[in-house]
Amino acid sequence: MPPSIAVFHDIPNIEPKIYDGPGTYSDLVGTERSENPLVTGVWDILNFDEPTPAAISETDEAKYVVKGEAVIKNEWTGETHELKPGSLLWIPVGAKLSIVSSKDCKTVYFEAREMVQLQPKTEQENGADLATKLDHLVANFVDQNLSSKQAIARASNSLPAGSTRAVLDAEPFPLVIQSGQGSTLTSINGNNYIDFVSDFTAGLFGHSNPDIQQAVAMAAQNGFSLGAITELEAQLGESIRERFHSIDLVRFCNSGTEANVFAIGTALAYSGRKKVLVFDHAYHGGLVSFGTTPNELNIPYDFIIGTYGDIERTRAVLSFEIGAIIVEPMQSAGGMRPASKDFLRFLRDAASTIGAVLIFDEVVTSRLDFHGLQGTLDIKPDMTTLGKYLGGGLPFGAFGGRKEIMEQYNPKSDSVKKLSHSGTFNNNIFTMKAAVAASKIVTKDAIDRINTLGDQVRAGITTIVEEAGKAGSIVAVGVGSCVGIYFAGDNGDVLRELCFFYLLSKGIWIGRRGFLALNFAHDDDHISKFLEAFKDFLSLYF
């Protein structure tokens, strides 16, 4: 009779502190004698949805399951055995078995063989291992999201890359979402995800907020595309002036990009100059961005690109030819990097000295304080631009500032310059209704609550990384509800991708470039789930 395997259940569990990668054996302790040797270590079984090829054991071995589940088949008898935490799998020499399926299965093993002394891997070898693991996660993503793949293929027949929003384009294909409720997104494959992208900070209210839903429904009932002024504009303007003390007068438009384009033009018209000081890695919209790759669609102004956060290098490029300085108090697309108060105060003083108009782009950062980051820092710009969430999830932008600057748009004023700002949908009823409703939801307490959650995320990531002995290899940055995650080292890009796809496999959606934007639908439980999954990611892949 051929040797047979055996499984024993309900053995007392042990703490699952296993830190090797999937599919990798890691010998921990072994005997030094060559006669009757014994070794013990840890083994994470790769996730399998289909049976593996059968193998015959060359040693006597036992595997104790501490986490996850798997199904093992005895190829000699055809019997299958389920493995779960507390299971002990006995495999004698000559046993023939295969893995039918497995999911996150972690084991401690004991084998009758000599211990293998593993040499530390080179950075290049580690990179190759990580790339292989990434390929596996991506393959799982494809298998679980075939409907998204098909939808993007269809859309690509009409739309370049299957979308009209560049930031959503991704390999192997973008996830296609069907609906959203609260903090949860549901894909067309029916998979649910905790949404930590929050529409790239625009989705501050979570999904399907009932107050905003009601406001939009009322707009539909009472008529839209009216082509006239309504009282809603004044209501929204008053709420914006209440929040942002740098704004005496404000005008509405349809996006943060529009707001920044008009703000720059307004500032140059007011100053009578041509040059604009911007900063490296800045993103002020699709027509005003200065990332690592030149944007050939940038509006054709005379831009001077300064070094974000560096006072002395910025001082070196200042001149009286500069008519506008535009800066994000925290660069969002640039990695959730906040500027120091000293740097922003320097820009305030420099603008006053050279006679330039200082513009704070608070399209993103206005969510971080009831009065914007300008309120937190107690620095008053000449102009402020807004957008994203302020429209309640509908298209919206705004630019405003000192009265003497904005009066250029008043044909009845004494301003020397007379500027025109038109736009069919600048005051569209849907956005006005939603924005007024949203303004009543955004309170200091609501902002403070999710800022605290953001602090918990940063502190949690730091603690997890330090406890794993990897301090400095992953760094969490940002302010309040906006969190950026940096992966250091030569394998940083691969690790960032691994993190994204691993978290996605656990039902957690973060920004692929490494960020979280929290919203009002998030709570402590969502943060705990993220940190638990992040800790598992670190133990598996780092």
C-alpha positions as CSV (number, residue, x, y, z in Angstrom):
1,M,0.0,0.0,0.0
2,P,1.5,3.4,-1.0
3,P,2.3,6.0,1.7
4,S,-0.7,8.1,2.5
5,I,-1.1,11.6,3.8
6,A,-3.1,12.5,7.0
7,V,-4.7,15.6,8.3
8,F,-5.4,16.3,12.0
9,H,-7.8,19.2,13.0
10,D,-8.5,21.4,16.0
11,I,-4.9,21.7,17.1
12,P,-4.5,24.8,19.3
13,N,-3.7,27.8,17.1
14,I,-0.5,29.9,17.2
15,E,-0.1,33.6,16.4
16,P,0.3,34.0,12.6
17,K,3.4,36.1,12.5
18,I,4.8,35.0,9.2
19,Y,6.7,37.5,7.1
20,D,7.9,35.6,4.0
21,G,6.5,35.9,0.5
22,P,3.8,33.7,-1.1
23,G,5.2,30.5,-2.5
24,T,8.5,30.8,-0.7
25,Y,10.0,28.4,1.8
26,S,11.9,30.0,4.6
27,D,13.9,27.6,6.9
28,L,14.1,29.0,10.4
29,V,15.5,26.3,12.7
30,G,17.2,23.0,11.9
31,T,19.3,20.3,13.4
32,E,23.0,20.2,12.6
33,R,23.3,16.4,12.4
34,S,23.1,14.7,9.0
35,E,21.5,11.5,10.6
36,N,17.7,11.9,11.2
37,P,17.8,15.7,10.4
38,L,14.8,18.0,11.1
39,V,14.0,21.5,10.0
40,T,11.2,23.9,10.7
41,G,10.2,27.0,8.9
42,V,7.3,29.0,7.3
43,W,5.6,28.6,3.9
44,D,2.9,30.7,2.4
45,I,0.9,28.8,-0.3
46,L,0.3,30.9,-3.4
47,N,-3.3,31.6,-4.2
48,F,-4.6,29.0,-6.6
49,D,-8.0,28.7,-8.3
50,E,-7.1,25.7,-10.4
51,P,-5.3,22.4,-9.3
52,T,-1.5,22.4,-9.3
53,P,0.5,19.5,-11.0
54,A,0.8,16.5,-8.7
55,A,4.1,16.0,-6.8
56,I,5.7,13.1,-4.9
57,S,7.2,14.0,-1.5
58,E,10.9,13.3,-1.1
59,T,10.8,13.8,2.7
60,D,8.6,13.2,5.7
61,E,7.0,16.5,6.5
62,A,4.1,18.1,8.5
63,K,2.5,21.5,7.8
64,Y,0.5,23.3,10.4
65,V,-2.0,25.9,9.1
66,V,-2.0,29.2,10.9
67,K,-4.1,31.3,8.5
68,G,-6.2,31.1,5.4
69,E,-7.6,28.0,3.7
70,A,-6.7,25.4,1.1
71,V,-7.8,22.1,-0.4
72,I,-5.3,19.3,-0.8
73,K,-5.8,16.1,-2.9
74,N,-4.2,12.7,-2.2
75,E,-3.4,11.7,-5.8
76,W,-3.0,8.0,-4.8
77,T,-6.6,7.7,-3.4
78,G,-8.4,10.6,-5.0
79,E,-9.5,11.9,-1.6
80,T,-9.5,15.7,-0.9
81,H,-8.8,17.3,2.5
82,E,-9.7,20.9,3.6
83,L,-7.1,22.9,5.4
84,K,-7.9,25.7,7.8
85,P,-6.3,27.3,10.8
86,G,-5.6,24.5,13.3
87,S,-5.1,21.8,10.6
88,L,-2.0,19.7,10.6
89,L,-1.1,18.1,7.3
90,W,1.2,15.0,7.5
91,I,3.0,14.1,4.2
92,P,5.2,11.0,4.4
93,V,7.9,10.1,1.9
94,G,6.4,8.9,-1.3
95,A,3.0,10.6,-0.8
96,K,1.6,12.1,-4.0
97,L,-0.5,15.2,-3.7
98,S,-1.7,18.4,-5.4
99,I,-3.1,21.7,-4.3
100,V,-6.7,21.9,-5.6
101,S,-7.2,25.5,-4.4
102,S,-5.8,27.9,-1.8
103,K,-6.5,31.4,-0.5
104,D,-4.1,33.3,1.8
105,C,-2.9,30.0,3.3
106,K,0.1,30.4,5.7
107,T,1.8,27.4,7.3
108,V,4.5,26.4,9.6
109,Y,6.3,23.2,8.4
110,F,8.5,20.5,9.9
111,E,10.6,18.4,7.4
112,A,13.0,15.5,7.8
113,R,15.9,17.1,6.0
114,E,18.9,19.2,6.5
115,M,18.4,23.0,6.9
116,V,19.1,25.1,3.8
117,Q,21.2,28.1,4.5
118,L,19.8,30.9,2.3
119,Q,22.1,33.7,1.1
120,P,20.7,37.2,1.3
121,K,19.3,38.2,-2.1
122,T,20.7,41.1,-4.1
123,E,18.6,44.1,-4.8
124,Q,18.3,42.9,-8.4
125,E,17.1,39.5,-7.3
126,N,14.6,41.0,-4.9
127,G,13.3,43.2,-7.7
128,A,12.9,40.2,-10.0
129,D,10.9,38.4,-7.3
130,L,8.7,41.4,-6.7
131,A,8.0,41.7,-10.4
132,T,6.9,38.0,-10.5
133,K,4.6,38.6,-7.6
134,L,3.2,41.7,-9.2
135,D,2.5,39.7,-12.4
136,H,0.5,37.2,-10.3
137,L,-1.6,39.9,-8.7
138,V,-2.3,41.6,-12.0
139,A,-3.3,38.2,-13.5
140,N,-5.8,37.8,-10.6
141,F,-7.1,41.3,-11.2
142,V,-7.7,40.5,-14.9
143,D,-9.5,37.2,-14.0
144,Q,-11.8,38.9,-11.5
145,N,-12.7,41.9,-13.7
146,L,-13.4,40.5,-17.2
147,S,-16.5,42.7,-17.5
148,S,-14.3,45.8,-17.0
149,K,-11.9,44.6,-19.6
150,Q,-14.7,44.1,-22.1
151,A,-16.2,47.4,-21.3
152,I,-13.0,49.3,-21.9
153,A,-12.4,47.4,-25.1
154,R,-15.8,48.5,-26.4
155,A,-15.3,52.1,-25.2
156,S,-11.9,52.3,-27.0
157,N,-13.8,52.1,-30.3
158,S,-15.2,55.5,-29.6
159,L,-12.9,57.1,-27.0
160,P,-9.1,57.2,-27.0
161,A,-8.0,54.7,-24.4
162,G,-11.7,54.1,-23.6
163,S,-12.1,57.2,-21.4
164,T,-12.2,61.0,-21.5
165,R,-10.2,61.5,-18.3
166,A,-6.5,60.8,-18.5
167,V,-5.9,60.1,-14.8
168,L,-8.2,57.1,-15.0
169,D,-6.2,55.3,-17.8
170,A,-4.2,52.4,-16.3
171,E,-2.7,49.0,-17.2
172,P,-3.8,46.4,-17.8
173,F,-7.2,48.3,-18.0
174,P,-9.1,50.6,-15.7
175,L,-11.7,49.3,-13.2
176,V,-15.2,50.2,-14.5
177,I,-17.6,51.2,-11.7
178,Q,-21.3,50.7,-11.8
179,S,-22.5,52.5,-8.6
180,G,-21.5,54.1,-5.3
181,Q,-23.2,54.2,-1.9
182,G,-21.6,55.8,1.2
183,S,-18.0,54.8,1.3
184,T,-18.4,51.8,-1.1
185,L,-18.0,51.5,-4.9
186,T,-19.4,48.6,-6.8
187,S,-17.7,47.5,-10.1
188,I,-19.6,46.2,-13.1
189,N,-18.3,42.8,-12.1
190,G,-20.2,43.2,-8.8
191,N,-17.1,43.6,-6.6
192,N,-17.3,46.0,-3.7
193,Y,-14.5,48.3,-2.7
194,I,-14.0,50.8,0.2
195,D,-13.3,54.0,-1.8
196,F,-10.3,55.8,-0.5
197,V,-9.8,57.7,-3.8
198,S,-13.0,59.8,-3.3
199,D,-12.9,61.0,-6.9
200,F,-9.4,62.4,-6.4
201,T,-10.6,64.6,-3.5
202,A,-13.8,65.8,-5.2
203,G,-16.0,63.2,-3.5
204,L,-15.9,64.7,0.0
205,F,-19.4,63.7,0.8
206,G,-19.2,60.0,0.0
207,H,-21.5,58.5,-2.6
208,S,-25.2,59.2,-3.0
209,N,-25.4,61.7,-0.1
210,P,-29.2,62.1,0.5
211,D,-29.2,65.9,1.0
212,I,-27.4,66.5,-2.3
213,Q,-29.6,63.9,-4.0
214,Q,-32.7,65.8,-2.8
215,A,-31.2,69.1,-4.0
216,V,-30.5,67.8,-7.5
217,A,-34.0,66.3,-7.7
218,M,-35.5,69.6,-6.8
219,A,-33.5,71.3,-9.6
220,A,-34.9,68.8,-12.1
221,Q,-38.4,69.4,-10.9
222,N,-38.2,73.2,-11.0
223,G,-36.6,73.7,-14.3
224,F,-33.1,73.9,-15.5
225,S,-31.1,75.5,-18.3
226,L,-33.0,78.7,-17.4
227,G,-30.4,81.0,-19.0
228,A,-30.9,83.6,-16.2
229,I,-29.7,84.7,-12.8
230,T,-31.1,82.9,-9.8
231,E,-30.9,83.5,-6.1
232,L,-28.8,80.4,-5.7
233,E,-25.7,82.2,-7.0
234,A,-25.8,84.8,-4.2
235,Q,-26.4,82.1,-1.6
236,L,-23.3,80.2,-2.8
237,G,-21.2,83.3,-3.1
238,E,-22.0,84.3,0.5
239,S,-21.1,80.9,1.8
240,I,-17.7,81.0,0.0
241,R,-17.0,84.5,1.3
242,E,-17.8,83.3,4.8
243,R,-15.3,80.5,4.6
244,F,-12.4,82.1,2.7
245,H,-11.5,85.5,4.1
246,S,-9.2,86.4,1.1
247,I,-12.3,86.5,-1.2
248,D,-14.2,89.7,-1.4
249,L,-15.8,88.9,-4.7
250,V,-16.0,85.6,-6.5
251,R,-17.0,84.2,-9.9
252,F,-18.1,80.7,-10.8
253,C,-16.9,78.4,-13.6
254,N,-17.0,74.7,-14.4
255,S,-13.8,73.2,-13.1
256,G,-10.7,73.9,-11.1
257,T,-8.8,74.0,-14.3
258,E,-11.0,76.9,-15.6
259,A,-10.7,78.6,-12.2
260,N,-6.9,78.6,-12.4
261,V,-6.7,79.7,-16.0
262,F,-9.0,82.6,-15.3
263,A,-7.2,83.5,-12.1
264,I,-3.9,83.7,-13.9
265,G,-5.3,85.8,-16.7
266,T,-7.1,88.0,-14.2
267,A,-3.8,88.5,-12.2
268,L,-1.8,89.4,-15.3
269,A,-4.4,91.8,-16.5
270,Y,-4.4,93.5,-13.1
271,S,-0.6,93.7,-12.8
272,G,-0.1,94.6,-16.5
273,R,2.7,92.0,-16.7
274,K,3.4,88.8,-18.7
275,K,5.4,86.4,-16.5
276,V,3.9,83.8,-14.2
277,L,5.9,82.1,-11.4
278,V,4.8,78.4,-11.0
279,F,6.5,75.5,-9.3
280,D,7.9,72.1,-10.3
281,H,5.5,69.1,-9.9
282,A,2.5,71.6,-9.6
283,Y,-0.9,70.6,-11.1
284,H,-3.3,73.4,-11.6
285,G,-5.4,71.5,-14.1
286,G,-5.0,69.9,-17.5
287,L,-3.9,73.2,-19.1
288,V,-1.5,74.3,-16.3
289,S,0.7,71.5,-15.1
290,F,4.4,71.1,-14.5
291,G,5.2,67.4,-13.8
292,T,8.2,65.4,-14.8
293,T,6.9,65.2,-18.4
294,P,6.3,68.5,-20.2
295,N,2.6,69.3,-20.9
296,E,2.3,70.4,-24.5
297,L,-1.2,71.5,-23.9
298,N,-0.3,74.1,-21.3
299,I,-1.7,77.6,-22.0
300,P,1.0,79.7,-23.7
301,Y,1.9,82.1,-20.9
302,D,5.5,83.0,-20.0
303,F,6.0,80.6,-17.1
304,I,9.0,80.7,-14.8
305,I,9.3,77.3,-13.0
306,G,10.5,77.6,-9.4
307,T,11.5,74.9,-6.9
308,Y,8.6,74.0,-4.6
309,G,9.4,74.6,-1.0
310,D,12.9,76.0,-1.6
311,I,13.1,79.7,-0.5
312,E,16.6,80.5,-1.8
313,R,16.1,78.9,-5.3
314,T,12.8,80.8,-5.6
315,R,14.4,84.0,-4.5
316,A,16.9,83.6,-7.3
317,V,14.2,83.7,-10.0
318,L,12.1,86.6,-8.7
319,S,11.9,89.7,-10.8
320,F,9.6,92.8,-11.3
321,E,8.5,91.2,-14.5
322,I,6.4,88.6,-12.7
323,G,2.7,89.5,-12.6
324,A,1.3,86.4,-10.9
325,I,2.5,83.7,-8.5
326,I,0.3,80.6,-8.3
327,V,1.0,77.9,-5.7
328,E,-0.7,75.0,-4.0
329,P,-0.3,75.2,-0.2
330,M,0.0,71.4,-0.5
331,Q,0.8,69.8,-3.9
332,S,-1.9,67.1,-4.4
333,A,-1.0,65.4,-7.7
334,G,2.6,66.2,-6.8
335,G,2.4,63.6,-4.0
336,M,0.4,65.3,-1.1
337,R,3.5,67.4,-0.3
338,P,2.7,70.3,2.0
339,A,4.8,73.5,1.7
340,S,6.2,74.9,4.9
341,K,4.6,78.0,6.4
342,D,7.9,79.8,6.0
343,F,7.9,79.1,2.3
344,L,4.4,80.3,1.8
345,R,5.0,83.4,4.0
346,F,8.1,84.1,1.8
347,L,5.9,84.0,-1.3
348,R,3.4,86.4,0.4
349,D,6.1,88.9,1.2
350,A,7.8,88.5,-2.2
351,A,4.6,89.1,-4.1
352,S,3.9,92.3,-2.1
353,T,7.5,93.4,-2.7
354,I,7.6,92.9,-6.5
355,G,3.9,93.9,-7.1
356,A,2.7,90.4,-8.2
357,V,-0.7,88.9,-7.5
358,L,-0.3,85.9,-5.2
359,I,-2.8,83.1,-6.0
360,F,-3.4,80.2,-3.7
361,D,-4.8,77.2,-5.6
362,E,-7.0,75.6,-2.9
363,V,-9.0,73.5,-5.3
364,V,-7.9,70.5,-3.2
365,T,-6.6,72.0,0.0
366,S,-9.7,73.9,0.9
367,R,-11.1,70.6,2.2
368,L,-8.4,70.5,4.9
369,D,-9.7,73.4,7.0
370,F,-13.0,75.3,7.1
371,H,-11.1,78.4,6.0
372,G,-8.7,76.5,3.7
373,L,-5.0,76.0,4.4
374,Q,-4.7,79.8,4.1
375,G,-6.8,79.8,7.3
376,T,-4.6,77.2,9.0
377,L,-1.4,79.1,8.1
378,D,-2.9,82.6,8.6
379,I,-1.6,83.7,5.2
380,K,-3.9,85.8,3.0
381,P,-3.3,85.5,-0.7
382,D,-4.6,88.1,-3.2
383,M,-6.7,85.5,-5.1
384,T,-7.9,82.0,-4.3
385,T,-9.1,79.3,-6.7
386,L,-11.6,76.6,-5.7
387,G,-13.3,73.5,-7.2
388,K,-13.6,69.8,-6.7
389,Y,-16.0,69.0,-3.8
390,L,-17.5,72.5,-3.5
391,G,-20.0,71.7,-6.3
392,G,-21.4,68.8,-4.2
393,G,-20.0,66.3,-6.8
394,L,-21.2,68.2,-9.9
395,P,-18.8,70.2,-12.2
396,F,-17.7,73.4,-10.4
397,G,-14.9,75.9,-10.1
398,A,-14.5,79.3,-8.6
399,F,-12.0,82.1,-8.5
400,G,-12.1,85.2,-6.3
401,G,-10.0,87.6,-4.3
402,R,-9.5,91.2,-3.4
403,K,-12.3,93.6,-4.6
404,E,-10.0,95.8,-6.7
405,I,-8.8,92.8,-8.6
406,M,-12.2,91.2,-9.2
407,E,-13.9,94.5,-10.0
408,Q,-12.3,94.1,-13.5
409,Y,-15.3,91.9,-14.2
410,N,-17.8,94.6,-13.3
411,P,-18.6,96.7,-16.3
412,K,-20.0,99.5,-14.0
413,S,-16.9,99.8,-11.9
414,D,-14.2,102.5,-12.2
415,S,-11.6,99.8,-13.0
416,V,-9.3,100.7,-15.9
417,K,-9.4,97.2,-17.2
418,K,-12.7,95.6,-18.2
419,L,-12.7,91.8,-18.4
420,S,-15.4,89.5,-19.7
421,H,-16.1,86.1,-18.3
422,S,-18.8,84.1,-20.0
423,G,-19.9,80.5,-19.7
424,T,-23.2,78.8,-20.4
425,F,-23.0,76.5,-17.4
426,N,-21.2,78.8,-15.0
427,N,-24.5,79.1,-13.0
428,N,-26.3,76.0,-14.0
429,I,-29.1,75.1,-11.7
430,F,-27.9,71.5,-10.9
431,T,-24.5,72.7,-9.7
432,M,-25.9,75.7,-7.8
433,K,-28.5,73.6,-6.0
434,A,-26.0,70.8,-5.2
435,A,-23.3,73.3,-4.1
436,V,-25.6,75.2,-1.8
437,A,-26.7,71.9,-0.2
438,A,-23.1,70.9,0.1
439,S,-22.1,74.1,1.8
440,K,-24.4,73.2,4.7
441,I,-22.8,69.8,5.1
442,V,-19.2,71.1,5.2
443,T,-18.7,72.2,8.8
444,K,-15.6,72.7,10.9
445,D,-16.5,69.6,12.9
446,A,-17.0,67.4,9.9
447,I,-13.6,68.5,8.4
448,D,-11.9,68.0,11.8
449,R,-13.3,64.5,12.1
450,I,-11.9,63.2,8.8
451,N,-8.6,65.1,9.3
452,T,-8.2,63.0,12.5
453,L,-8.9,59.9,10.5
454,G,-6.1,60.9,8.1
455,D,-3.8,61.4,11.1
456,Q,-4.6,57.9,12.2
457,V,-3.7,56.5,8.7
458,R,-0.3,58.3,8.7
459,A,0.5,57.2,12.3
460,G,-0.7,53.7,11.6
461,I,1.5,53.3,8.5
462,T,4.5,54.6,10.3
463,T,4.0,52.2,13.3
464,I,3.5,49.2,11.0
465,V,6.6,50.0,9.0
466,E,8.7,50.6,12.1
467,E,7.5,47.4,13.9
468,A,8.5,45.5,10.7
469,G,12.0,46.9,11.0
470,K,11.6,48.8,7.8
471,A,11.7,52.4,9.1
472,G,12.2,54.9,6.2
473,S,11.3,52.4,3.5
474,I,7.7,53.6,3.3
475,V,6.8,57.1,4.4
476,A,3.3,58.5,4.9
477,V,2.9,62.2,4.3
478,G,0.1,64.8,3.6
479,V,-2.2,66.9,5.7
480,G,-5.4,66.0,7.4
481,S,-7.7,63.9,5.2
482,C,-5.2,63.7,2.3
483,V,-2.5,61.0,2.7
484,G,0.4,60.3,0.4
485,I,2.4,57.1,0.6
486,Y,6.1,57.0,-0.7
487,F,8.0,53.8,-1.4
488,A,11.7,54.3,-1.2
489,G,14.5,52.4,-2.9
490,D,15.1,51.0,-6.3
491,N,12.0,48.8,-6.1
492,G,9.8,51.6,-4.9
493,D,7.7,51.7,-8.1
494,V,7.1,48.0,-8.1
495,L,6.2,48.0,-4.4
496,R,3.7,50.8,-5.0
497,E,2.0,48.8,-7.8
498,L,2.1,45.7,-5.5
499,C,0.4,47.7,-2.8
500,F,-2.3,49.0,-5.1
501,F,-3.2,45.6,-6.5
502,Y,-2.9,43.7,-3.2
503,L,-5.3,46.2,-1.5
504,L,-7.6,46.0,-4.5
505,S,-7.8,42.2,-4.0
506,K,-8.8,42.9,-0.4
507,G,-11.6,45.2,-1.5
508,I,-9.8,48.5,-0.8
509,W,-9.3,51.1,-3.5
510,I,-6.6,53.7,-3.1
511,G,-5.0,56.1,-5.6
512,R,-2.7,54.1,-7.8
513,R,0.1,56.7,-7.5
514,G,-0.1,56.1,-3.8
515,F,-2.6,58.3,-2.0
516,L,-5.8,58.2,0.1
517,A,-8.4,61.0,0.1
518,L,-10.9,60.5,3.0
519,N,-14.5,61.5,2.8
520,F,-17.4,62.1,5.2
521,A,-18.6,58.5,4.8
522,H,-15.4,57.1,6.3
523,D,-15.2,56.0,9.9
524,D,-12.8,54.3,12.3
525,D,-13.7,50.9,11.1
526,H,-12.7,51.8,7.5
527,I,-9.3,53.0,8.7
528,S,-8.8,49.8,10.7
529,K,-9.6,47.7,7.7
530,F,-7.1,49.7,5.6
531,L,-4.3,49.4,8.2
532,E,-4.9,45.7,8.7
533,A,-4.7,45.1,4.9
534,F,-1.6,47.3,4.7
535,K,0.1,45.3,7.5
536,D,-0.6,42.1,5.6
537,F,0.8,43.6,2.4
538,L,4.0,44.5,4.2
539,S,4.4,41.1,5.7
540,L,3.9,39.4,2.3
541,Y,5.9,41.6,0.0
542,F,8.5,43.5,2.0
